Amino acid sequence: MLYNISYKDPKIEREINELVGKSYSLIENLKKGGIGSPKLFITRCSATIYDLLHVNNTVKFCNIELRPKGIIIGFQSRLEVYVLVIPYYKLVLFKPGNSITFHIDQYYISVDCSKNSKGVQKFINKLELEKEKNTPYSPLDVY
């Protein structure tokens, strides 16, 4: 789900918390070794996100936040802040070459992993571990 969170809206906040859970507390954040990604360069994205990002000619970056039941990918377009909210059970990751693509329904964002690769790889490993822990079943369990 794609949301504009530039302005405080309790309804949107409630929907996001229902989809991916409330943000981790400071203590939980410290236990996990951080819940946010380094700054990630967006290389490709779905048409809806592309229309939002290419309104101006600045470099396109995003950040990812881990939540108990999913992730939030945040990016900025002009003065507006948008988030792509992805529950773990709908998250699909592809890793072609030096990039990682995050998919949910009709939306996707592909990010470059070649810069700051150690920090990005550590975060992606943490993300995959959280997804594995929080996914109700594995596709390999189905016979």
N, C-alpha and C positions, 0 to 999 in steps of 0.2 A: 504494500500500500504506500502510495506517495502522498505526503502531507506537506503543507506550507506551515511552518511553525514560527514564522516571523513575529507573530503576535500571540500573546497568551490566550489560549482557548481551552477551558476545562474539558469540553467535549472531546477535542482532539487528543488532549493529554490522557484522558480516560481510555480512549480507544487504543492508543499506543501502549499503555500499561496493560490492557487486557491481552493484546497480541503478544508482547514480548516480556512482560513483567516490569516491575518497578526497577529503577536504577539500583545498583549495588551500593551498600553503605560504605563508608570510608574504611572500616575494618575489613570488610569482605574484599574491597578493592585492593588493599595492601596484601591480604592473604593470597590473592590471585596474581600478584605482581603487576597490577595495572589492568585496566579493562578497555583502554583506548589504543587505537592504532597510530603509527606515525602518519604524517601527511602523505597521502597517496595521489599520484598523478592519474587522472582519468584519461584513458586512451580511446575508448569506445563506449557507447551507451545506446539505449533504446530511443526511438523517435521522440517520445514524450519528454524524456530527460534531455535529449539533444536540443529540443526547442527551448527548454528553460536555460540551458547552459550557454548556448551560443547567441544570446542576446547581446553580449558584449565580447570584446576580443581579449579578455584576460586568460591566463593559464588556468585550467580547470583542475581543482584539487578536491579531495574528499577525505573524510575521517570515518572510522568505524568504531562503534561503541558496542561492547558485549553487554547483553542483558540476560537474566536468568532463563528466558524462554526464546531468545532470538538475538538478532543484531539490528542496529540502526546505522545506516549509512547516511551521513550528513554532507551537504554541499551547499554552496552559496551561488546565487545568480543575482547580480547587481546588489541590491540591499535586502533581498529576500533570502530566507534560509529554508531549505527543503530537506526532508528526510525520507529515505526509503526504508520502511519498516519490514523486516523479514523474519518470521518465526522460523525456528530451526527445522521444523518438519516440512517447510516449503522451500528451504534454502538449497540451491543446487550450485556447486562450485565446479568450475572448469579451470584447468591449469595448462593452457597451451603456451609453451616457450617461457618467456620472461613476464608473462602477465597472468592475472587471475580474474576470472569473470564470476560475478555473483548474480544469480538468476532468481526471480520470483515471478510467476505468471507471465505477464507481457512485458515486464521491466527487466533490464539487465544493466550492469555497470562493469566495465572491464578496466582494471588498473594495472599500471606498470610496476613491476617488482624489481627492476634492475638497480634502481637507486636505493640506497639504505637497505640493501637486501637482507642483512642480518636481522635488523629490527623487524622488518616486514615478515620475514620467514618465521621468526619466533612468534609473532602475533598470529599468523595464519595457523601455525601448529596449535596454539592455544585455542583458536576458534574451532578448528576441526575436533579437538578433544571435547570442547563444550557441546558441539553439535552431536557427537557420538554419545555423550552422556545423556543428552536431553531428547534424543529422537526416540519415539516410542518403540520402534522396531527397526531392524536392519533389513535392507532389501534381500540380503543373503539368507535371512531366516525364512523367507517364503519358499515353499516347496512346489 
